[in-house]
Amino acid sequence: MIGILVLFIINTAMAQEEKAKVLVLIYSDNGGTYELAKEIAKGIESGQNVQAIIKQVKASENPKLKNIPVATVEELATYDGIAFGSPVYFGNISTGMSEFLSKTIGLWSSHALEGKPATVFMSAGSGAGKELALQSFWNSLAVHGMVLVPNGISGYENIDKNIPQGNSVLGITSLVSLNSVERPSKSERYLAEVQGENFAKVAYALRSNEKTKSVNKVGVAEKDINQVLKDKNIVLPSLPKPVGNYELYARSGNLIFINQVALKDGKIVNPGKIGVDVTEEQVKEATTVTMLNVLAILKKAVGGDLNRVKKCVQLIGTFNTPDTYTKHAELMNPASNLTVEIFGEKGKHTRNTSGASSLPVGSSVSIQAIFEVE
């Protein structure tokens, strides 16, 4: 009996850990879209294996909205699905939501949202142009390669057909300006909940499939990189700023290319030539700082989710050394050790080290890195 109870407790804990997370991301003028968002979230959580988090794209002074947290572009890639909500502006997405989506070019270029499920809902005023607006929403998400989940005619048989309703096969809307009944109407709220419930099933199924693919050949799930960083007290720095006409990283296919020096808080750590200006231990410290910069940029390149890293392919270390120096490999070991410590088997890589008579901005070390990502 005790054994059964222990198994039940373990299974319950594992089930809680396995909950999928869905972001309900909205822009709302007067609260109508937010009311639909709450019904969407209710439907998402009805199956008890998906958690819904409501956030907005910008802060609002509306009393209904001012306490809703604001989402960042970078966090979108961390969710298992996203339900987007917006008012209709003349047959299009609202300005607030459109401005937010315009900032996702980094996610687009890094393929960060590809394969993630998305659904849309809108607050449609009179209802004119709602289909155009929903389609424009879909177009923006399709460019990201998201899996678009429509509502179809789910729940249609149970709504009140004696009054105009905002249902659409592409996603629920609410006819806000048709106020002969409270809006969202009871039927619109019902359809929003149905949409959330249907979307949760897709998000959870896709997430479960991704989890299955992440299990290695001996059946052991790979560690979450974010948890590894937390457990090992590894804090990635803020992104360094380019000092010339170049980008922090470049992507070609599934490969990410990054070059960095020992920059921290705008200053070079332990600059100079080894044996002249700095010791070997100081250069090793600078190597660690440089590799942390590389990893911070890598995180940006994969949309904030380092679990998308499939392999560290190669590290190349160059050090500011005298002509007779030969222990370059020892100076590079901190970078290699840090990479394997974080990524495990995926962090093991090929490597090359060399010396140079000088390096940019006086740095004692420069690291080039190549990573394969999803």
PyMOL commands that set and color helices and strands:
alter all, ss='L'
color gray80, all
select helices_A, chain A and resi 2-17+32-47+74-78+95-101+105-109+130-143+156-158+186-213+225-231+280-301+306-308+328-347+360-362
alter helices_A, ss='H'
color red, helices_A
select strands_A, chain A and resi 20-26+50-56+81-89+92-93+117-123+147-148+173-174+249-252+255-261+263-264+267-268+309-320+350-356+365-373
alter strands_A, ss='S'
color yellow, strands_A
deselect
rebuild
show_as cartoon
